[in-house]
Amino acid sequence: TGRGPLAHVNEKLSIALPIFASVKALTILKINLESSGLNDQGCEALAHLFRNSKNITKLQLEISDTQVSNLGLKHLTAGMSSLPLVELILFIAEIQITDEGLNSISTLLQKNLAMEIINLRLGGIIVSESAFINLINSISLQAFLSVLQLEYQKATDKSGEILVNLIAKSTRLTVFYLDVERCFSYPIGQEFQEAL
């Protein structure tokens, strides 16, 4: 766990993470590197940990307000794709990514269709409507999803329609939290509330 300014955090990760990777029975992993100075080099070290930890089913990764870019996020999601995840909590608010970075999360979800819990905090990132819609469509593929939490303040009516359909079609969803509805105009906002 790291919070606040950390000197050489990325170099320290390269040294410390192999210790975690050696714990073969590790099934739950929580890493908080918010505001830590984490960059793409540190993400490579984290991705190496994921690739060598085949039993992790629940992952919480907080990298908001760091120096991670598209490249770093792609490293992370590529590493995560080797894990048998059923729970993914990923906070990436206020990092400098584009559609390429968000699409890497969508690709991860498309490869892993066993997710039961998804919690994504995307506040402050700037991506296109199509990239966000791609993410929603990837979430909708999760047949076992029971908990969905999604924070994103740039949603549009079009993405709202897709979210309404996701809610309406879901048979297992029991916990649902979206910090997006204030972005919708009246018709979609009304449909959204009715779907809930």
Buried (B, 14 or more C-beta within 10 A) or exposed (E): EBEEEBEEBBEBBBEEBEEBBEEEEBEEBEBBBBBBBBBBBBBBBBBBBBBBBEEBBBBBBBBBBBBBBBBBBBBBBBBBBBBEBBBBBBBBBBBBBBBBBBBBBBBBBBEBEEBBBBBBBBBBBEBEBEBBBBBBBBBBEBEEBBBBBBBBEBBBBBBBBBBBBBBEEBEEBEEBEBBBBEBBEEEBBEBBEEBE
